Amino acid sequence: MPRLKKNHNNHNLSFLPGGLLKFFAVAALLLIPWSILLSQSLPSSHFARHWNLAWSGFDFGLVLSLGLTAFLGLRKSGWVIIPASAAGILLLIDAWFDCLTARQGWEYSVSLSLAVFVEIPMAIMAFWIAYCAGKHYLKKK
């Protein structure tokens, strides 16, 4: 992936405060032991109220990110980087949770098949769209 080079025409990331980026780094490091603790302490099953709203809301976010990717991509807008990146991440999360929450048997087979043949390839394509748009944007600068 191309690196953003500092240049003297104000097309760099100097507007990002270093303290904010360090905060994100510390948050990422602190989430490691927290995630391990949760994986060891939470029950393996849990009844969730509003399960249907959680998934339909998530799927609406996926629809929105895919639709915006298509719309902005067809308009050749550099803003396509944002929804394409979001779509890629949401597709990977969808594959992960579909497989982990599916019951054994047919439900799991369908979830795994969708993950392998639809969601993961689409995520790769979404990241490729974001990468190409970013590369094009950097070339223009």
KEVO-312381 format. One record per atom (N, C-alpha, C): x, y, z; residue in one letter; atom name. Coordinates in Angstrom, 1 decimal. Layout:
# KEVO-312381
+--------+--------+--------+------+------+
:      X :      Y :      Z : type : atom :
+--------+--------+--------+------+------+
:      X :      Y :      Z :    A :   CA :
...
+--------+--------+--------+------+------+
//
This chain:
# KEVO-312381
+--------+--------+--------+------+------+
:      X :      Y :      Z : type : atom :
+--------+--------+--------+------+------+
:    0.8 :   -1.2 :    0.0 :    M :    N :
:    0.0 :    0.0 :    0.0 :    M :   CA :
:    0.9 :    1.2 :    0.0 :    M :    C :
:    0.6 :    2.2 :   -0.8 :    P :    N :
:    1.4 :    3.4 :   -0.9 :    P :   CA :
:    1.4 :    4.2 :    0.4 :    P :    C :
:    2.5 :    4.7 :    0.8 :    R :    N :
:    2.7 :    5.5 :    2.0 :    R :   CA :
:    2.4 :    7.0 :    1.6 :    R :    C :
:    1.7 :    7.7 :    2.5 :    L :    N :
:    1.5 :    9.1 :    2.3 :    L :   CA :
:    2.8 :    9.8 :    2.6 :    L :    C :
:    3.3 :   10.5 :    1.6 :    K :    N :
:    4.6 :   11.2 :    1.8 :    K :   CA :
:    4.3 :   12.7 :    2.2 :    K :    C :
:    5.1 :   13.2 :    3.1 :    K :    N :
:    5.0 :   14.6 :    3.4 :    K :   CA :
:    5.4 :   15.4 :    2.2 :    K :    C :
:    4.7 :   16.4 :    1.9 :    N :    N :
:    5.1 :   17.3 :    0.9 :    N :   CA :
:    4.8 :   18.7 :    1.3 :    N :    C :
:    5.1 :   19.7 :    0.5 :    H :    N :
:    4.9 :   21.1 :    0.9 :    H :   CA :
:    3.7 :   21.8 :    0.3 :    H :    C :
:    2.8 :   21.0 :   -0.2 :    N :    N :
:    1.6 :   21.6 :   -0.7 :    N :   CA :
:    0.3 :   21.3 :    0.1 :    N :    C :
:    0.5 :   21.0 :    1.4 :    N :    N :
:   -0.6 :   20.8 :    2.3 :    N :   CA :
:   -1.5 :   19.6 :    2.0 :    N :    C :
:   -0.9 :   18.6 :    1.3 :    H :    N :
:   -1.7 :   17.4 :    1.0 :    H :   CA :
:   -1.1 :   16.3 :    1.8 :    H :    C :
:   -1.0 :   16.4 :    3.1 :    N :    N :
:   -0.5 :   15.4 :    3.9 :    N :   CA :
:   -1.5 :   15.2 :    5.1 :    N :    C :
:   -1.1 :   14.4 :    6.1 :    L :    N :
:   -1.9 :   14.2 :    7.2 :    L :   CA :
:   -1.5 :   15.0 :    8.4 :    L :    C :
:   -0.8 :   16.1 :    8.3 :    S :    N :
:   -0.4 :   16.8 :    9.4 :    S :   CA :
:   -1.5 :   17.4 :   10.2 :    S :    C :
:   -2.7 :   17.5 :    9.7 :    F :    N :
:   -3.8 :   18.0 :   10.4 :    F :   CA :
:   -4.3 :   17.0 :   11.5 :    F :    C :
:   -3.9 :   15.8 :   11.4 :    L :    N :
:   -4.2 :   14.8 :   12.5 :    L :   CA :
:   -3.4 :   15.0 :   13.7 :    L :    C :
:   -4.0 :   15.3 :   14.9 :    P :    N :
:   -3.2 :   15.5 :   16.1 :    P :   CA :
:   -2.6 :   14.2 :   16.5 :    P :    C :
:   -1.3 :   14.3 :   16.8 :    G :    N :
:   -0.5 :   13.1 :   17.3 :    G :   CA :
:   -1.1 :   12.5 :   18.5 :    G :    C :
:   -1.6 :   13.4 :   19.4 :    G :    N :
:   -2.2 :   12.9 :   20.7 :    G :   CA :
:   -3.4 :   12.0 :   20.4 :    G :    C :
:   -4.2 :   12.4 :   19.5 :    L :    N :
:   -5.4 :   11.6 :   19.1 :    L :   CA :
:   -5.0 :   10.2 :   18.6 :    L :    C :
:   -3.9 :   10.2 :   17.7 :    L :    N :
:   -3.5 :    8.9 :   17.2 :    L :   CA :
:   -2.8 :    8.0 :   18.3 :    L :    C :
:   -2.1 :    8.6 :   19.2 :    K :    N :
:   -1.6 :    7.9 :   20.3 :    K :   CA :
:   -2.7 :    7.3 :   21.2 :    K :    C :
:   -3.7 :    8.1 :   21.4 :    F :    N :
:   -4.9 :    7.6 :   22.1 :    F :   CA :
:   -5.5 :    6.4 :   21.5 :    F :    C :
:   -5.6 :    6.4 :   20.2 :    F :    N :
:   -6.1 :    5.2 :   19.5 :    F :   CA :
:   -5.2 :    4.0 :   19.6 :    F :    C :
:   -3.9 :    4.2 :   19.6 :    A :    N :
:   -2.9 :    3.2 :   19.8 :    A :   CA :
:   -3.1 :    2.5 :   21.2 :    A :    C :
:   -3.2 :    3.4 :   22.2 :    V :    N :
:   -3.3 :    2.9 :   23.6 :    V :   CA :
:   -4.6 :    2.2 :   23.7 :    V :    C :
:   -5.7 :    2.7 :   23.2 :    A :    N :
:   -7.0 :    2.0 :   23.2 :    A :   CA :
:   -6.9 :    0.6 :   22.6 :    A :    C :
:   -6.2 :    0.5 :   21.5 :    A :    N :
:   -6.1 :   -0.8 :   20.8 :    A :   CA :
:   -5.3 :   -1.8 :   21.7 :    A :    C :
:   -4.2 :   -1.3 :   22.3 :    L :    N :
:   -3.4 :   -2.1 :   23.2 :    L :   CA :
:   -4.2 :   -2.6 :   24.4 :    L :    C :
:   -5.0 :   -1.7 :   25.0 :    L :    N :
:   -5.8 :   -2.0 :   26.2 :    L :   CA :
:   -7.0 :   -3.0 :   25.9 :    L :    C :
:   -7.4 :   -3.0 :   24.6 :    L :    N :
:   -8.5 :   -3.9 :   24.2 :    L :   CA :
:   -8.0 :   -5.3 :   24.1 :    L :    C :
:   -6.7 :   -5.5 :   24.0 :    I :    N :
:   -6.2 :   -6.9 :   23.9 :    I :   CA :
:   -6.5 :   -7.7 :   25.2 :    I :    C :
:   -6.0 :   -7.2 :   26.4 :    P :    N :
:   -6.4 :   -8.0 :   27.6 :    P :   CA :
:   -7.9 :   -8.0 :   27.9 :    P :    C :
:   -8.6 :   -6.9 :   27.6 :    W :    N :
:  -10.0 :   -6.9 :   27.8 :    W :   CA :
:  -10.7 :   -8.0 :   27.0 :    W :    C :
:  -10.3 :   -8.1 :   25.7 :    S :    N :
:  -10.9 :   -9.1 :   24.9 :    S :   CA :
:  -10.6 :  -10.5 :   25.4 :    S :    C :
:   -9.4 :  -10.8 :   25.9 :    I :    N :
:   -9.1 :  -12.1 :   26.5 :    I :   CA :
:   -9.9 :  -12.3 :   27.7 :    I :    C :
:  -10.0 :  -11.3 :   28.6 :    L :    N :
:  -10.8 :  -11.5 :   29.8 :    L :   CA :
:  -12.3 :  -11.8 :   29.4 :    L :    C :
:  -12.9 :  -11.1 :   28.4 :    L :    N :
:  -14.2 :  -11.4 :   28.0 :    L :   CA :
:  -14.4 :  -12.8 :   27.5 :    L :    C :
:  -13.4 :  -13.2 :   26.7 :    S :    N :
:  -13.5 :  -14.6 :   26.1 :    S :   CA :
:  -13.5 :  -15.6 :   27.2 :    S :    C :
:  -12.9 :  -15.4 :   28.3 :    Q :    N :
:  -12.8 :  -16.3 :   29.4 :    Q :   CA :
:  -13.9 :  -16.2 :   30.4 :    Q :    C :
:  -14.5 :  -15.1 :   30.5 :    S :    N :
:  -15.5 :  -14.8 :   31.6 :    S :   CA :
:  -17.0 :  -14.8 :   31.1 :    S :    C :
:  -17.2 :  -14.5 :   29.9 :    L :    N :
:  -18.6 :  -14.5 :   29.4 :    L :   CA :
:  -19.2 :  -15.9 :   29.2 :    L :    C :
:  -20.5 :  -16.0 :   29.4 :    P :    N :
:  -21.0 :  -17.3 :   29.1 :    P :   CA :
:  -21.0 :  -17.6 :   27.6 :    P :    C :
:  -21.0 :  -18.9 :   27.2 :    S :    N :
:  -21.0 :  -19.2 :   25.8 :    S :   CA :
:  -22.3 :  -19.0 :   25.1 :    S :    C :
:  -23.4 :  -18.9 :   25.8 :    S :    N :
:  -24.7 :  -18.5 :   25.2 :    S :   CA :
:  -25.4 :  -17.5 :   26.1 :    S :    C :
:  -26.2 :  -16.7 :   25.4 :    H :    N :
:  -26.9 :  -15.6 :   26.1 :    H :   CA :
:  -28.1 :  -15.3 :   25.3 :    H :    C :
:  -29.3 :  -15.1 :   25.9 :    F :    N :
:  -30.5 :  -14.7 :   25.3 :    F :   CA :
:  -30.4 :  -13.2 :   25.1 :    F :    C :
:  -30.7 :  -12.8 :   23.9 :    A :    N :
:  -30.6 :  -11.3 :   23.6 :    A :   CA :
:  -32.0 :  -10.8 :   23.2 :    A :    C :
:  -32.5 :   -9.8 :   23.9 :    R :    N :
:  -33.7 :   -9.1 :   23.5 :    R :   CA :
:  -33.4 :   -8.3 :   22.3 :    R :    C :
:  -34.4 :   -8.1 :   21.4 :    H :    N :
:  -34.3 :   -7.3 :   20.2 :    H :   CA :
:  -33.2 :   -7.9 :   19.2 :    H :    C :
:  -33.0 :   -9.2 :   19.2 :    W :    N :
:  -32.1 :   -9.8 :   18.3 :    W :   CA :
:  -32.4 :   -9.4 :   16.9 :    W :    C :
:  -33.7 :   -9.4 :   16.5 :    N :    N :
:  -34.1 :   -9.1 :   15.2 :    N :   CA :
:  -33.8 :   -7.7 :   14.8 :    N :    C :
:  -33.9 :   -6.7 :   15.8 :    L :    N :
:  -33.6 :   -5.3 :   15.5 :    L :   CA :
:  -32.1 :   -5.2 :   15.4 :    L :    C :
:  -31.3 :   -5.9 :   16.2 :    A :    N :
:  -29.9 :   -5.8 :   16.1 :    A :   CA :
:  -29.4 :   -6.2 :   14.7 :    A :    C :
:  -29.9 :   -7.3 :   14.2 :    W :    N :
:  -29.4 :   -7.8 :   12.9 :    W :   CA :
:  -30.0 :   -7.0 :   11.8 :    W :    C :
:  -31.3 :   -6.6 :   11.8 :    S :    N :
:  -31.8 :   -5.8 :   10.7 :    S :   CA :
:  -31.2 :   -4.4 :   10.7 :    S :    C :
:  -30.8 :   -3.9 :   11.9 :    G :    N :
:  -30.1 :   -2.6 :   11.9 :    G :   CA :
:  -28.7 :   -2.7 :   11.3 :    G :    C :
:  -28.1 :   -3.8 :   11.7 :    F :    N :
:  -26.7 :   -4.0 :   11.1 :    F :   CA :
:  -26.8 :   -4.2 :    9.6 :    F :    C :
:  -27.8 :   -5.0 :    9.1 :    D :    N :
:  -27.9 :   -5.2 :    7.7 :    D :   CA :
:  -28.3 :   -3.9 :    7.0 :    D :    C :
:  -29.1 :   -3.0 :    7.6 :    F :    N :
:  -29.3 :   -1.7 :    7.0 :    F :   CA :
:  -28.1 :   -0.9 :    6.8 :    F :    C :
:  -27.2 :   -0.9 :    7.8 :    G :    N :
:  -25.9 :   -0.3 :    7.7 :    G :   CA :
:  -25.1 :   -0.8 :    6.5 :    G :    C :
:  -25.2 :   -2.1 :    6.4 :    L :    N :
:  -24.5 :   -2.8 :    5.2 :    L :   CA :
:  -25.1 :   -2.3 :    3.9 :    L :    C :
:  -26.4 :   -2.3 :    3.8 :    V :    N :
:  -27.1 :   -1.8 :    2.6 :    V :   CA :
:  -26.6 :   -0.4 :    2.3 :    V :    C :
:  -26.6 :    0.5 :    3.3 :    L :    N :
:  -26.2 :    1.9 :    3.2 :    L :   CA :
:  -24.8 :    2.0 :    2.7 :    L :    C :
:  -23.9 :    1.2 :    3.3 :    S :    N :
:  -22.5 :    1.3 :    2.9 :    S :   CA :
:  -22.3 :    0.8 :    1.4 :    S :    C :
:  -22.9 :   -0.3 :    1.1 :    L :    N :
:  -22.8 :   -0.9 :   -0.3 :    L :   CA :
:  -23.4 :    0.1 :   -1.3 :    L :    C :
:  -24.6 :    0.6 :   -0.9 :    G :    N :
:  -25.3 :    1.6 :   -1.9 :    G :   CA :
:  -24.5 :    2.8 :   -2.1 :    G :    C :
:  -23.9 :    3.4 :   -1.0 :    L :    N :
:  -23.1 :    4.6 :   -1.1 :    L :   CA :
:  -21.8 :    4.3 :   -1.9 :    L :    C :
:  -21.2 :    3.1 :   -1.7 :    T :    N :
:  -20.0 :    2.7 :   -2.5 :    T :   CA :
:  -20.4 :    2.7 :   -4.0 :    T :    C :
:  -21.5 :    2.1 :   -4.3 :    A :    N :
:  -21.9 :    2.1 :   -5.8 :    A :   CA :
:  -22.2 :    3.5 :   -6.3 :    A :    C :
:  -22.9 :    4.2 :   -5.5 :    F :    N :
:  -23.3 :    5.6 :   -6.0 :    F :   CA :
:  -22.1 :    6.5 :   -6.2 :    F :    C :
:  -21.2 :    6.5 :   -5.1 :    L :    N :
:  -20.1 :    7.4 :   -5.2 :    L :   CA :
:  -19.0 :    6.9 :   -6.2 :    L :    C :
:  -18.9 :    5.6 :   -6.3 :    G :    N :
:  -18.0 :    5.0 :   -7.3 :    G :   CA :
:  -18.4 :    5.3 :   -8.7 :    G :    C :
:  -19.7 :    5.2 :   -9.0 :    L :    N :
:  -20.2 :    5.5 :  -10.3 :    L :   CA :
:  -20.0 :    7.0 :  -10.7 :    L :    C :
:  -20.1 :    7.8 :   -9.6 :    R :    N :
:  -19.9 :    9.3 :   -9.8 :    R :   CA :
:  -18.4 :    9.6 :   -9.9 :    R :    C :
:  -17.5 :    8.6 :   -9.7 :    K :    N :
:  -16.1 :    8.8 :   -9.7 :    K :   CA :
:  -15.7 :    9.8 :   -8.5 :    K :    C :
:  -16.3 :    9.7 :   -7.4 :    S :    N :
:  -16.0 :   10.6 :   -6.3 :    S :   CA :
:  -15.0 :    9.9 :   -5.4 :    S :    C :
:  -14.0 :   10.7 :   -4.9 :    G :    N :
:  -13.0 :   10.3 :   -4.0 :    G :   CA :
:  -13.6 :    9.9 :   -2.7 :    G :    C :
:  -14.8 :   10.3 :   -2.4 :    W :    N :
:  -15.4 :   10.0 :   -1.1 :    W :   CA :
:  -15.8 :    8.5 :   -1.0 :    W :    C :
:  -15.7 :    7.8 :   -2.2 :    V :    N :
:  -16.0 :    6.4 :   -2.2 :    V :   CA :
:  -15.1 :    5.5 :   -1.2 :    V :    C :
:  -14.0 :    6.1 :   -0.9 :    I :    N :
:  -13.1 :    5.4 :    0.0 :    I :   CA :
:  -13.8 :    5.1 :    1.4 :    I :    C :
:  -14.6 :    6.0 :    1.9 :    I :    N :
:  -15.2 :    5.8 :    3.2 :    I :   CA :
:  -16.2 :    4.7 :    3.2 :    I :    C :
:  -17.3 :    4.8 :    2.3 :    P :    N :
:  -18.3 :    3.7 :    2.4 :    P :   CA :
:  -17.7 :    2.3 :    1.9 :    P :    C :
:  -16.7 :    2.3 :    1.0 :    A :    N :
:  -16.1 :    1.1 :    0.6 :    A :   CA :
:  -15.4 :    0.4 :    1.7 :    A :    C :
:  -14.6 :    1.2 :    2.5 :    S :    N :
:  -13.9 :    0.7 :    3.7 :    S :   CA :
:  -14.9 :    0.2 :    4.7 :    S :    C :
:  -16.0 :    0.9 :    4.9 :    A :    N :
:  -17.0 :    0.5 :    5.9 :    A :   CA :
:  -17.7 :   -0.8 :    5.4 :    A :    C :
:  -18.0 :   -0.8 :    4.1 :    A :    N :
:  -18.6 :   -2.0 :    3.6 :    A :   CA :
:  -17.7 :   -3.3 :    3.8 :    A :    C :
:  -16.5 :   -3.1 :    3.5 :    G :    N :
:  -15.5 :   -4.3 :    3.7 :    G :   CA :
:  -15.5 :   -4.7 :    5.1 :    G :    C :
:  -15.4 :   -3.8 :    6.0 :    I :    N :
:  -15.4 :   -4.2 :    7.5 :    I :   CA :
:  -16.7 :   -4.8 :    7.9 :    I :    C :
:  -17.8 :   -4.2 :    7.5 :    L :    N :
:  -19.1 :   -4.7 :    7.9 :    L :   CA :
:  -19.4 :   -6.1 :    7.3 :    L :    C :
:  -18.9 :   -6.4 :    6.1 :    L :    N :
:  -19.0 :   -7.7 :    5.5 :    L :   CA :
:  -18.2 :   -8.8 :    6.2 :    L :    C :
:  -17.0 :   -8.4 :    6.7 :    L :    N :
:  -16.2 :   -9.3 :    7.5 :    L :   CA :
:  -16.9 :   -9.6 :    8.8 :    L :    C :
:  -17.4 :   -8.6 :    9.4 :    I :    N :
:  -18.1 :   -8.7 :   10.7 :    I :   CA :
:  -19.3 :   -9.6 :   10.5 :    I :    C :
:  -20.1 :   -9.4 :    9.5 :    D :    N :
:  -21.3 :  -10.2 :    9.2 :    D :   CA :
:  -20.9 :  -11.6 :    9.0 :    D :    C :
:  -19.9 :  -11.9 :    8.3 :    A :    N :
:  -19.4 :  -13.3 :    8.1 :    A :   CA :
:  -19.0 :  -13.9 :    9.4 :    A :    C :
:  -18.3 :  -13.2 :   10.2 :    W :    N :
:  -17.8 :  -13.7 :   11.5 :    W :   CA :
:  -19.0 :  -14.0 :   12.4 :    W :    C :
:  -19.9 :  -13.1 :   12.6 :    F :    N :
:  -21.0 :  -13.3 :   13.5 :    F :   CA :
:  -22.1 :  -14.3 :   13.0 :    F :    C :
:  -22.3 :  -14.3 :   11.7 :    D :    N :
:  -23.2 :  -15.4 :   11.1 :    D :   CA :
:  -22.6 :  -16.8 :   11.4 :    D :    C :
:  -21.4 :  -17.0 :   11.2 :    C :    N :
:  -20.8 :  -18.3 :   11.5 :    C :   CA :
:  -20.7 :  -18.7 :   12.9 :    C :    C :
:  -20.4 :  -17.7 :   13.8 :    L :    N :
:  -20.3 :  -18.0 :   15.2 :    L :   CA :
:  -21.7 :  -18.1 :   15.9 :    L :    C :
:  -22.7 :  -17.5 :   15.3 :    T :    N :
:  -24.0 :  -17.6 :   16.0 :    T :   CA :
:  -24.9 :  -18.6 :   15.3 :    T :    C :
:  -24.5 :  -19.3 :   14.3 :    A :    N :
:  -25.4 :  -20.3 :   13.6 :    A :   CA :
:  -25.4 :  -21.6 :   14.4 :    A :    C :
:  -26.5 :  -22.2 :   14.3 :    R :    N :
:  -26.7 :  -23.6 :   14.9 :    R :   CA :
:  -26.0 :  -24.6 :   14.0 :    R :    C :
:  -25.6 :  -25.7 :   14.6 :    Q :    N :
:  -24.9 :  -26.7 :   13.9 :    Q :   CA :
:  -25.8 :  -27.3 :   12.8 :    Q :    C :
:  -25.3 :  -27.8 :   11.8 :    G :    N :
:  -26.1 :  -28.4 :   10.7 :    G :   CA :
:  -26.3 :  -27.5 :    9.5 :    G :    C :
:  -27.5 :  -27.5 :    9.0 :    W :    N :
:  -27.8 :  -26.7 :    7.8 :    W :   CA :
:  -27.5 :  -25.2 :    8.0 :    W :    C :
:  -27.9 :  -24.6 :    9.1 :    E :    N :
:  -27.8 :  -23.2 :    9.4 :    E :   CA :
:  -26.3 :  -22.8 :    9.3 :    E :    C :
:  -25.4 :  -23.6 :    9.9 :    Y :    N :
:  -24.0 :  -23.3 :    9.9 :    Y :   CA :
:  -23.4 :  -23.5 :    8.5 :    Y :    C :
:  -23.9 :  -24.5 :    7.8 :    S :    N :
:  -23.4 :  -24.8 :    6.4 :    S :   CA :
:  -23.7 :  -23.6 :    5.5 :    S :    C :
:  -24.9 :  -23.1 :    5.6 :    V :    N :
:  -25.3 :  -21.9 :    4.8 :    V :   CA :
:  -24.5 :  -20.7 :    5.2 :    V :    C :
:  -24.3 :  -20.5 :    6.5 :    S :    N :
:  -23.5 :  -19.3 :    7.0 :    S :   CA :
:  -22.1 :  -19.4 :    6.5 :    S :    C :
:  -21.5 :  -20.6 :    6.6 :    L :    N :
:  -20.1 :  -20.7 :    6.2 :    L :   CA :
:  -20.0 :  -20.5 :    4.7 :    L :    C :
:  -20.9 :  -21.1 :    3.9 :    S :    N :
:  -20.9 :  -20.9 :    2.5 :    S :   CA :
:  -21.0 :  -19.5 :    2.1 :    S :    C :
:  -22.0 :  -18.8 :    2.7 :    L :    N :
:  -22.1 :  -17.3 :    2.4 :    L :   CA :
:  -20.9 :  -16.6 :    2.8 :    L :    C :
:  -20.3 :  -16.9 :    3.9 :    A :    N :
:  -19.0 :  -16.2 :    4.3 :    A :   CA :
:  -17.9 :  -16.4 :    3.3 :    A :    C :
:  -17.7 :  -17.7 :    2.9 :    V :    N :
:  -16.6 :  -18.0 :    2.0 :    V :   CA :
:  -16.8 :  -17.6 :    0.5 :    V :    C :
:  -18.1 :  -17.7 :    0.1 :    F :    N :
:  -18.3 :  -17.4 :   -1.4 :    F :   CA :
:  -18.9 :  -16.1 :   -1.6 :    F :    C :
:  -19.4 :  -15.4 :   -0.6 :    V :    N :
:  -20.1 :  -14.1 :   -0.9 :    V :   CA :
:  -19.5 :  -13.0 :    0.0 :    V :    C :
:  -19.6 :  -13.1 :    1.3 :    E :    N :
:  -19.2 :  -12.0 :    2.2 :    E :   CA :
:  -17.7 :  -11.7 :    2.1 :    E :    C :
:  -16.8 :  -12.7 :    2.3 :    I :    N :
:  -15.4 :  -12.4 :    2.2 :    I :   CA :
:  -14.9 :  -11.9 :    0.9 :    I :    C :
:  -15.3 :  -12.5 :   -0.2 :    P :    N :
:  -15.0 :  -12.0 :   -1.5 :    P :   CA :
:  -15.5 :  -10.5 :   -1.8 :    P :    C :
:  -16.7 :  -10.3 :   -1.3 :    M :    N :
:  -17.2 :   -8.9 :   -1.5 :    M :   CA :
:  -16.4 :   -7.9 :   -0.6 :    M :    C :
:  -16.0 :   -8.4 :    0.6 :    A :    N :
:  -15.2 :   -7.5 :    1.4 :    A :   CA :
:  -13.9 :   -7.2 :    0.8 :    A :    C :
:  -13.2 :   -8.2 :    0.2 :    I :    N :
:  -12.0 :   -8.0 :   -0.6 :    I :   CA :
:  -12.2 :   -7.0 :   -1.7 :    I :    C :
:  -13.3 :   -7.1 :   -2.4 :    M :    N :
:  -13.6 :   -6.2 :   -3.5 :    M :   CA :
:  -13.8 :   -4.8 :   -3.0 :    M :    C :
:  -14.5 :   -4.6 :   -1.9 :    A :    N :
:  -14.7 :   -3.3 :   -1.3 :    A :   CA :
:  -13.4 :   -2.7 :   -0.9 :    A :    C :
:  -12.5 :   -3.5 :   -0.2 :    F :    N :
:  -11.2 :   -2.9 :    0.1 :    F :   CA :
:  -10.4 :   -2.6 :   -1.1 :    F :    C :
:  -10.6 :   -3.3 :   -2.2 :    W :    N :
:   -9.9 :   -3.0 :   -3.4 :    W :   CA :
:  -10.3 :   -1.7 :   -4.0 :    W :    C :
:  -11.7 :   -1.5 :   -4.0 :    I :    N :
:  -12.2 :   -0.2 :   -4.4 :    I :   CA :
:  -11.6 :    0.9 :   -3.6 :    I :    C :
:  -11.6 :    0.8 :   -2.3 :    A :    N :
:  -11.1 :    1.9 :   -1.5 :    A :   CA :
:   -9.6 :    2.1 :   -1.8 :    A :    C :
:   -8.8 :    1.0 :   -1.9 :    Y :    N :
:   -7.4 :    1.1 :   -2.2 :    Y :   CA :
:   -7.2 :    1.8 :   -3.6 :    Y :    C :
:   -7.9 :    1.4 :   -4.6 :    C :    N :
:   -7.7 :    2.0 :   -5.9 :    C :   CA :
:   -8.1 :    3.5 :   -5.9 :    C :    C :
:   -9.2 :    3.8 :   -5.2 :    A :    N :
:   -9.6 :    5.2 :   -5.1 :    A :   CA :
:   -8.5 :    6.0 :   -4.4 :    A :    C :
:   -8.0 :    5.5 :   -3.3 :    G :    N :
:   -7.0 :    6.2 :   -2.5 :    G :   CA :
:   -5.7 :    6.3 :   -3.4 :    G :    C :
:   -5.3 :    5.3 :   -4.1 :    K :    N :
:   -4.1 :    5.4 :   -4.9 :    K :   CA :
:   -4.3 :    6.4 :   -6.0 :    K :    C :
:   -5.5 :    6.5 :   -6.6 :    H :    N :
:   -5.8 :    7.5 :   -7.6 :    H :   CA :
:   -5.7 :    8.9 :   -7.0 :    H :    C :
:   -6.3 :    9.0 :   -5.8 :    Y :    N :
:   -6.3 :   10.3 :   -5.2 :    Y :   CA :
:   -4.8 :   10.8 :   -4.9 :    Y :    C :
:   -4.0 :    9.9 :   -4.4 :    L :    N :
:   -2.6 :   10.2 :   -4.1 :    L :   CA :
:   -1.8 :   10.6 :   -5.3 :    L :    C :
:   -2.1 :    9.9 :   -6.4 :    K :    N :
:   -1.4 :   10.2 :   -7.7 :    K :   CA :
:   -1.7 :   11.7 :   -8.1 :    K :    C :
:   -3.0 :   12.1 :   -7.9 :    K :    N :
:   -3.4 :   13.4 :   -8.4 :    K :   CA :
:   -2.7 :   14.5 :   -7.5 :    K :    C :
:   -2.3 :   14.2 :   -6.3 :    K :    N :
:   -1.7 :   15.2 :   -5.4 :    K :   CA :
:   -0.3 :   15.2 :   -5.7 :    K :    C :
+--------+--------+--------+------+------+
//
